[in-house]
């Protein structure tokens, strides 16, 4: 089976311009994401999809192919779909599964990538999987930069929101506080189908593209991960990532590739 990872990244983030090239321990963040993702033995290739020549040059300096995409994409899934077709044209091989790994997940591990892929290998009825992790504090639970998720009893997503769901306002002493972790495998044809659908009302309201799937009546299987991670949305998140990664056991395996453009 041909399984690839694509990391969408662009310099023009509205909340944190230049984020992919932000330094973490001597390497741009997107380098950490790409090189850690590429350690997964389930992958036949890892690519960075970008509309910025700076990122493409950097990607290729560390041995990761850079795929240039349009600068008009508003969703990471759109950029990933364009890059998927470009990779197929470049390699001459049809992709079966594409893993979209957000470029702001510098603590991703190969085990996280493998865990996200495995349900698609085991269950042919599934088309898309997300990882989800625990939220450790009420402050993070109420942070609109963290995408929260609630699931049904089978582990499928019921709803994604930037608001704190489920509600803590009815007096429950404990509520499940779960966040989306943006390691997202799609079956190839389903990603292309997904991108052919118009944006949906709740997707726009929540600014979470997985809502398009739920609003069209399809399932998103959520797979728990206990691996510590920080999604970098702000400079404050970047500082947290720097602190947490200082003693990361994966660093020695790839930090020698810290070439800068």
MARKEMAR-405458 format. One record per residue (C-alpha): residue in three letters; residue number from 1; x, y negated, z. Coordinates in Angstrom, 1 decimal, always signed. Layout:
pt r=Ala, k=NUM, X=X, Y=Y, Z=Z
...
REM end
This chain:
pt r=Unk, k=1, X=+0.0, Y=+0.0, Z=+0.0
pt r=Unk, k=2, X=+1.3, Y=-3.4, Z=-1.0
pt r=Unk, k=3, X=+1.0, Y=-5.7, Z=+2.1
pt r=Unk, k=4, X=+2.5, Y=-9.2, Z=+2.1
pt r=Unk, k=5, X=+2.6, Y=-12.1, Z=+4.5
pt r=Unk, k=6, X=+2.1, Y=-15.7, Z=+3.4
pt r=Unk, k=7, X=+2.8, Y=-18.7, Z=+5.7
pt r=Unk, k=8, X=+1.0, Y=-21.8, Z=+4.6
pt r=Unk, k=9, X=+2.9, Y=-25.0, Z=+5.6
pt r=Unk, k=10, X=+2.8, Y=-28.7, Z=+4.7
pt r=Unk, k=11, X=+4.5, Y=-31.8, Z=+6.0
pt r=Unk, k=12, X=+1.3, Y=-33.9, Z=+6.0
pt r=Unk, k=13, X=-0.4, Y=-32.6, Z=+9.1
pt r=Unk, k=14, X=-2.8, Y=-35.3, Z=+10.4
pt r=Unk, k=15, X=-2.2, Y=-34.5, Z=+14.0
pt r=Unk, k=16, X=+1.6, Y=-33.9, Z=+13.8
pt r=Unk, k=17, X=+3.3, Y=-35.1, Z=+10.5
pt r=Unk, k=18, X=+6.4, Y=-33.1, Z=+9.6
pt r=Unk, k=19, X=+5.4, Y=-30.3, Z=+12.0
pt r=Unk, k=20, X=+6.8, Y=-27.3, Z=+9.9
pt r=Unk, k=21, X=+10.3, Y=-28.8, Z=+10.0
pt r=Unk, k=22, X=+10.2, Y=-29.7, Z=+13.7
pt r=Unk, k=23, X=+13.3, Y=-28.3, Z=+15.4
pt r=Unk, k=24, X=+13.1, Y=-25.5, Z=+17.9
pt r=Unk, k=25, X=+16.5, Y=-24.4, Z=+19.3
pt r=Unk, k=26, X=+18.3, Y=-25.4, Z=+16.2
pt r=Unk, k=27, X=+15.9, Y=-24.1, Z=+13.6
pt r=Unk, k=28, X=+12.8, Y=-25.6, Z=+11.9
pt r=Unk, k=29, X=+9.6, Y=-24.1, Z=+13.3
pt r=Unk, k=30, X=+8.6, Y=-22.6, Z=+9.9
pt r=Unk, k=31, X=+11.9, Y=-20.7, Z=+9.9
pt r=Unk, k=32, X=+11.0, Y=-19.1, Z=+13.2
pt r=Unk, k=33, X=+7.6, Y=-18.1, Z=+11.9
pt r=Unk, k=34, X=+8.8, Y=-16.7, Z=+8.6
pt r=Unk, k=35, X=+11.8, Y=-14.8, Z=+9.9
pt r=Unk, k=36, X=+9.9, Y=-13.3, Z=+12.8
pt r=Unk, k=37, X=+7.0, Y=-12.3, Z=+10.6
pt r=Unk, k=38, X=+9.4, Y=-10.7, Z=+8.0
pt r=Unk, k=39, X=+10.6, Y=-8.3, Z=+10.7
pt r=Unk, k=40, X=+7.3, Y=-6.3, Z=+10.4
pt r=Unk, k=41, X=+8.1, Y=-3.0, Z=+8.6
pt r=Unk, k=42, X=+4.5, Y=-2.9, Z=+7.3
pt r=Unk, k=43, X=+5.2, Y=-5.8, Z=+5.0
pt r=Unk, k=44, X=+6.7, Y=-5.5, Z=+1.5
pt r=Unk, k=45, X=+7.4, Y=-9.3, Z=+1.3
pt r=Unk, k=46, X=+7.0, Y=-12.6, Z=+3.2
pt r=Unk, k=47, X=+6.5, Y=-15.9, Z=+1.5
pt r=Unk, k=48, X=+6.1, Y=-19.6, Z=+2.5
pt r=Unk, k=49, X=+3.4, Y=-21.4, Z=+0.6
pt r=Unk, k=50, X=+3.8, Y=-25.2, Z=+0.5
pt r=Unk, k=51, X=+3.2, Y=-28.3, Z=-1.5
pt r=Unk, k=52, X=+6.4, Y=-29.9, Z=-0.2
pt r=Unk, k=53, X=+9.7, Y=-29.4, Z=-2.0
pt r=Unk, k=54, X=+11.6, Y=-29.9, Z=+1.3
pt r=Unk, k=55, X=+9.9, Y=-26.9, Z=+2.8
pt r=Unk, k=56, X=+10.5, Y=-24.8, Z=-0.3
pt r=Unk, k=57, X=+14.2, Y=-25.6, Z=-0.4
pt r=Unk, k=58, X=+14.5, Y=-24.8, Z=+3.3
pt r=Unk, k=59, X=+12.6, Y=-21.5, Z=+2.9
pt r=Unk, k=60, X=+14.9, Y=-20.3, Z=+0.2
pt r=Unk, k=61, X=+18.0, Y=-21.3, Z=+2.2
pt r=Unk, k=62, X=+17.0, Y=-18.7, Z=+4.8
pt r=Unk, k=63, X=+16.1, Y=-16.0, Z=+2.2
pt r=Unk, k=64, X=+12.4, Y=-16.4, Z=+2.2
pt r=Unk, k=65, X=+10.8, Y=-17.1, Z=-1.2
pt r=Unk, k=66, X=+9.0, Y=-20.4, Z=-1.4
pt r=Unk, k=67, X=+5.8, Y=-20.7, Z=-3.4
pt r=Unk, k=68, X=+4.8, Y=-24.2, Z=-4.6
pt r=Unk, k=69, X=+1.1, Y=-24.8, Z=-4.4
pt r=Unk, k=70, X=-1.3, Y=-27.7, Z=-5.0
pt r=Unk, k=71, X=-1.3, Y=-30.7, Z=-2.6
pt r=Unk, k=72, X=-5.1, Y=-30.9, Z=-2.6
pt r=Unk, k=73, X=-5.8, Y=-27.9, Z=-0.4
pt r=Unk, k=74, X=-7.7, Y=-28.8, Z=+2.9
pt r=Unk, k=75, X=-7.8, Y=-25.2, Z=+4.3
pt r=Unk, k=76, X=-4.8, Y=-22.9, Z=+4.8
pt r=Unk, k=77, X=-6.8, Y=-20.0, Z=+3.3
pt r=Unk, k=78, X=-7.0, Y=-22.0, Z=+0.0
pt r=Unk, k=79, X=-3.2, Y=-22.4, Z=-0.1
pt r=Unk, k=80, X=-2.8, Y=-18.8, Z=+0.8
pt r=Unk, k=81, X=-5.1, Y=-17.6, Z=-2.0
pt r=Unk, k=82, X=-3.2, Y=-19.7, Z=-4.6
pt r=Unk, k=83, X=+0.1, Y=-18.3, Z=-3.4
pt r=Unk, k=84, X=-1.2, Y=-14.8, Z=-3.4
pt r=Unk, k=85, X=-2.0, Y=-15.0, Z=-7.1
pt r=Unk, k=86, X=+1.4, Y=-16.6, Z=-7.8
pt r=Unk, k=87, X=+3.2, Y=-13.8, Z=-6.0
pt r=Unk, k=88, X=+1.3, Y=-11.2, Z=-8.0
pt r=Unk, k=89, X=+2.2, Y=-13.0, Z=-11.2
pt r=Unk, k=90, X=+5.9, Y=-13.2, Z=-10.1
pt r=Unk, k=91, X=+6.2, Y=-9.6, Z=-9.0
pt r=Unk, k=92, X=+3.9, Y=-7.9, Z=-11.4
pt r=Unk, k=93, X=+2.3, Y=-6.0, Z=-8.5
pt r=Unk, k=94, X=-1.2, Y=-6.2, Z=-7.2
pt r=Unk, k=95, X=-1.5, Y=-7.0, Z=-3.5
pt r=Unk, k=96, X=-3.7, Y=-4.9, Z=-1.3
pt r=Unk, k=97, X=-3.6, Y=-6.9, Z=+2.0
pt r=Unk, k=98, X=-2.3, Y=-10.5, Z=+2.6
pt r=Unk, k=99, X=-1.5, Y=-11.6, Z=+6.1
pt r=Unk, k=100, X=-2.0, Y=-15.3, Z=+6.6
pt r=Unk, k=101, X=+0.3, Y=-16.5, Z=+9.4
pt r=Unk, k=102, X=-0.1, Y=-20.1, Z=+10.3
pt r=Unk, k=103, X=+3.2, Y=-22.1, Z=+10.1
pt r=Unk, k=104, X=+2.6, Y=-23.4, Z=+13.7
pt r=Unk, k=105, X=+2.9, Y=-19.9, Z=+15.4
pt r=Unk, k=106, X=+6.6, Y=-19.9, Z=+16.2
pt r=Unk, k=107, X=+6.3, Y=-17.1, Z=+18.8
pt r=Unk, k=108, X=+4.7, Y=-14.6, Z=+16.4
pt r=Unk, k=109, X=+6.3, Y=-11.1, Z=+16.7
pt r=Unk, k=110, X=+6.4, Y=-8.2, Z=+14.2
pt r=Unk, k=111, X=+4.3, Y=-6.2, Z=+16.7
pt r=Unk, k=112, X=+1.6, Y=-8.9, Z=+16.5
pt r=Unk, k=113, X=+1.6, Y=-8.7, Z=+12.7
pt r=Unk, k=114, X=+1.5, Y=-4.9, Z=+12.8
pt r=Unk, k=115, X=-1.4, Y=-4.9, Z=+15.3
pt r=Unk, k=116, X=-3.4, Y=-7.2, Z=+13.1
pt r=Unk, k=117, X=-2.9, Y=-5.1, Z=+10.0
pt r=Unk, k=118, X=-3.7, Y=-1.7, Z=+11.6
pt r=Unk, k=119, X=-7.5, Y=-2.1, Z=+11.8
pt r=Unk, k=120, X=-7.6, Y=-2.7, Z=+8.0
pt r=Unk, k=121, X=-5.6, Y=+0.5, Z=+7.4
pt r=Unk, k=122, X=-7.9, Y=+2.5, Z=+9.7
pt r=Unk, k=123, X=-11.3, Y=+1.2, Z=+8.8
pt r=Unk, k=124, X=-12.1, Y=+0.6, Z=+5.1
pt r=Unk, k=125, X=-15.3, Y=-1.3, Z=+6.0
pt r=Unk, k=126, X=-13.3, Y=-4.2, Z=+7.5
pt r=Unk, k=127, X=-12.2, Y=-7.1, Z=+5.3
pt r=Unk, k=128, X=-10.6, Y=-9.6, Z=+7.7
pt r=Unk, k=129, X=-9.0, Y=-9.4, Z=+11.2
pt r=Unk, k=130, X=-7.9, Y=-12.1, Z=+13.6
pt r=Unk, k=131, X=-5.7, Y=-11.8, Z=+16.7
pt r=Unk, k=132, X=-7.0, Y=-13.3, Z=+19.9
pt r=Unk, k=133, X=-5.2, Y=-14.1, Z=+23.2
pt r=Unk, k=134, X=-6.1, Y=-15.1, Z=+26.7
pt r=Unk, k=135, X=-6.3, Y=-18.8, Z=+27.7
pt r=Unk, k=136, X=-4.6, Y=-19.2, Z=+31.0
pt r=Unk, k=137, X=-5.9, Y=-22.5, Z=+32.2
pt r=Unk, k=138, X=-9.1, Y=-24.6, Z=+32.3
pt r=Unk, k=139, X=-7.1, Y=-27.4, Z=+30.8
pt r=Unk, k=140, X=-6.2, Y=-25.3, Z=+27.7
pt r=Unk, k=141, X=-9.8, Y=-24.0, Z=+27.6
pt r=Unk, k=142, X=-11.1, Y=-27.5, Z=+27.3
pt r=Unk, k=143, X=-8.4, Y=-28.6, Z=+24.8
pt r=Unk, k=144, X=-10.0, Y=-29.2, Z=+21.3
pt r=Unk, k=145, X=-6.7, Y=-28.1, Z=+19.6
pt r=Unk, k=146, X=-7.3, Y=-24.6, Z=+20.9
pt r=Unk, k=147, X=-9.8, Y=-22.6, Z=+18.8
pt r=Unk, k=148, X=-11.9, Y=-20.6, Z=+21.2
pt r=Unk, k=149, X=-13.7, Y=-17.4, Z=+20.3
pt r=Unk, k=150, X=-16.4, Y=-15.2, Z=+21.8
pt r=Unk, k=151, X=-17.0, Y=-11.6, Z=+20.7
pt r=Unk, k=152, X=-19.7, Y=-9.0, Z=+20.7
pt r=Unk, k=153, X=-19.4, Y=-5.6, Z=+22.4
pt r=Unk, k=154, X=-17.7, Y=-4.1, Z=+19.3
pt r=Unk, k=155, X=-15.0, Y=-6.7, Z=+19.2
pt r=Unk, k=156, X=-16.3, Y=-8.7, Z=+16.3
pt r=Unk, k=157, X=-16.4, Y=-12.5, Z=+16.5
pt r=Unk, k=158, X=-19.7, Y=-14.1, Z=+17.4
pt r=Unk, k=159, X=-18.6, Y=-17.7, Z=+17.2
pt r=Unk, k=160, X=-15.5, Y=-19.9, Z=+17.0
pt r=Unk, k=161, X=-15.4, Y=-23.4, Z=+18.5
pt r=Unk, k=162, X=-13.0, Y=-26.1, Z=+19.5
pt r=Unk, k=163, X=-15.4, Y=-26.6, Z=+22.5
pt r=Unk, k=164, X=-15.0, Y=-24.4, Z=+25.6
pt r=Unk, k=165, X=-17.2, Y=-21.4, Z=+24.9
pt r=Unk, k=166, X=-18.7, Y=-19.6, Z=+26.7
pt r=Unk, k=167, X=-20.0, Y=-22.2, Z=+29.0
pt r=Unk, k=168, X=-18.6, Y=-22.6, Z=+32.5
pt r=Unk, k=169, X=-21.4, Y=-25.0, Z=+33.5
pt r=Unk, k=170, X=-24.0, Y=-22.5, Z=+34.7
pt r=Unk, k=171, X=-22.1, Y=-21.5, Z=+37.8
pt r=Unk, k=172, X=-20.5, Y=-18.3, Z=+36.6
pt r=Unk, k=173, X=-17.3, Y=-17.8, Z=+38.7
pt r=Unk, k=174, X=-15.4, Y=-16.2, Z=+35.7
pt r=Unk, k=175, X=-16.0, Y=-16.5, Z=+32.0
pt r=Unk, k=176, X=-13.9, Y=-14.9, Z=+29.2
pt r=Unk, k=177, X=-11.5, Y=-17.6, Z=+28.0
pt r=Unk, k=178, X=-10.2, Y=-16.4, Z=+24.6
pt r=Unk, k=179, X=-8.4, Y=-18.2, Z=+21.8
pt r=Unk, k=180, X=-7.8, Y=-17.5, Z=+18.1
pt r=Unk, k=181, X=-4.2, Y=-16.6, Z=+17.3
pt r=Unk, k=182, X=-3.7, Y=-17.4, Z=+13.7
pt r=Unk, k=183, X=-2.3, Y=-14.1, Z=+12.4
pt r=Unk, k=184, X=-5.1, Y=-13.2, Z=+9.9
pt r=Unk, k=185, X=-4.9, Y=-10.3, Z=+7.5
pt r=Unk, k=186, X=-7.4, Y=-10.3, Z=+4.6
pt r=Unk, k=187, X=-8.1, Y=-7.6, Z=+2.0
pt r=Unk, k=188, X=-6.9, Y=-9.2, Z=-1.3
pt r=Unk, k=189, X=-10.3, Y=-9.3, Z=-3.0
pt r=Unk, k=190, X=-12.1, Y=-10.5, Z=+0.1
pt r=Unk, k=191, X=-9.7, Y=-13.5, Z=+0.4
pt r=Unk, k=192, X=-10.5, Y=-14.5, Z=-3.2
pt r=Unk, k=193, X=-14.2, Y=-14.0, Z=-2.6
pt r=Unk, k=194, X=-14.0, Y=-16.1, Z=+0.6
pt r=Unk, k=195, X=-12.3, Y=-18.9, Z=-1.2
pt r=Unk, k=196, X=-15.0, Y=-18.9, Z=-3.9
pt r=Unk, k=197, X=-17.7, Y=-19.6, Z=-1.3
pt r=Unk, k=198, X=-18.6, Y=-23.2, Z=-0.5
pt r=Unk, k=199, X=-17.7, Y=-24.6, Z=+2.9
pt r=Unk, k=200, X=-20.5, Y=-24.0, Z=+5.4
pt r=Unk, k=201, X=-22.2, Y=-26.3, Z=+7.9
pt r=Unk, k=202, X=-20.7, Y=-24.9, Z=+11.1
pt r=Unk, k=203, X=-17.3, Y=-24.4, Z=+9.4
pt r=Unk, k=204, X=-17.2, Y=-28.2, Z=+8.8
pt r=Unk, k=205, X=-18.6, Y=-29.1, Z=+12.2
pt r=Unk, k=206, X=-16.1, Y=-26.9, Z=+14.1
pt r=Unk, k=207, X=-13.2, Y=-27.3, Z=+11.6
pt r=Unk, k=208, X=-12.6, Y=-23.5, Z=+11.7
pt r=Unk, k=209, X=-12.6, Y=-21.7, Z=+8.4
pt r=Unk, k=210, X=-13.5, Y=-18.3, Z=+10.0
pt r=Unk, k=211, X=-17.0, Y=-19.7, Z=+10.5
pt r=Unk, k=212, X=-17.6, Y=-19.5, Z=+6.8
pt r=Unk, k=213, X=-17.4, Y=-15.7, Z=+7.1
pt r=Unk, k=214, X=-19.8, Y=-15.6, Z=+10.0
pt r=Unk, k=215, X=-22.3, Y=-17.9, Z=+8.4
pt r=Unk, k=216, X=-22.4, Y=-15.7, Z=+5.4
pt r=Unk, k=217, X=-23.2, Y=-12.7, Z=+7.5
pt r=Unk, k=218, X=-19.8, Y=-10.9, Z=+7.3
pt r=Unk, k=219, X=-17.6, Y=-9.7, Z=+10.2
pt r=Unk, k=220, X=-14.3, Y=-10.9, Z=+11.6
pt r=Unk, k=221, X=-12.7, Y=-8.2, Z=+13.8
pt r=Unk, k=222, X=-10.9, Y=-9.6, Z=+16.8
pt r=Unk, k=223, X=-7.8, Y=-7.7, Z=+18.1
pt r=Unk, k=224, X=-6.5, Y=-8.7, Z=+21.5
pt r=Unk, k=225, X=-2.8, Y=-9.5, Z=+22.0
pt r=Unk, k=226, X=-1.1, Y=-10.0, Z=+25.3
pt r=Unk, k=227, X=+2.1, Y=-11.4, Z=+23.7
pt r=Unk, k=228, X=+2.8, Y=-14.9, Z=+25.0
pt r=Unk, k=229, X=+2.4, Y=-17.5, Z=+22.3
pt r=Unk, k=230, X=+2.0, Y=-21.2, Z=+21.8
pt r=Unk, k=231, X=+0.3, Y=-22.7, Z=+18.7
pt r=Unk, k=232, X=+2.0, Y=-26.0, Z=+18.0
pt r=Unk, k=233, X=-0.5, Y=-28.8, Z=+17.3
pt r=Unk, k=234, X=+1.2, Y=-31.7, Z=+19.2
pt r=Unk, k=235, X=+4.6, Y=-32.8, Z=+20.3
pt r=Unk, k=236, X=+3.7, Y=-31.6, Z=+23.8
pt r=Unk, k=237, X=+3.0, Y=-28.1, Z=+22.4
pt r=Unk, k=238, X=+6.4, Y=-28.2, Z=+20.7
pt r=Unk, k=239, X=+8.1, Y=-28.8, Z=+24.0
pt r=Unk, k=240, X=+6.3, Y=-25.9, Z=+25.5
pt r=Unk, k=241, X=+7.4, Y=-23.7, Z=+22.7
pt r=Unk, k=242, X=+11.0, Y=-24.8, Z=+23.1
pt r=Unk, k=243, X=+10.9, Y=-23.9, Z=+26.8
pt r=Unk, k=244, X=+9.3, Y=-20.5, Z=+26.3
pt r=Unk, k=245, X=+11.5, Y=-19.4, Z=+23.5
pt r=Unk, k=246, X=+14.9, Y=-20.1, Z=+25.2
pt r=Unk, k=247, X=+15.1, Y=-16.5, Z=+26.4
pt r=Unk, k=248, X=+13.1, Y=-14.9, Z=+23.6
pt r=Unk, k=249, X=+14.6, Y=-11.4, Z=+22.9
pt r=Unk, k=250, X=+14.0, Y=-11.8, Z=+19.1
pt r=Unk, k=251, X=+16.2, Y=-14.9, Z=+18.7
pt r=Unk, k=252, X=+19.6, Y=-13.1, Z=+18.2
pt r=Unk, k=253, X=+18.2, Y=-11.1, Z=+15.4
pt r=Unk, k=254, X=+17.6, Y=-14.0, Z=+13.1
pt r=Unk, k=255, X=+19.1, Y=-17.3, Z=+14.4
pt r=Unk, k=256, X=+22.3, Y=-16.9, Z=+12.3
pt r=Unk, k=257, X=+20.1, Y=-17.9, Z=+9.4
pt r=Unk, k=258, X=+19.6, Y=-21.4, Z=+10.7
pt r=Unk, k=259, X=+20.7, Y=-23.1, Z=+7.4
pt r=Unk, k=260, X=+19.2, Y=-26.6, Z=+6.8
pt r=Unk, k=261, X=+18.5, Y=-28.2, Z=+3.4
REM end
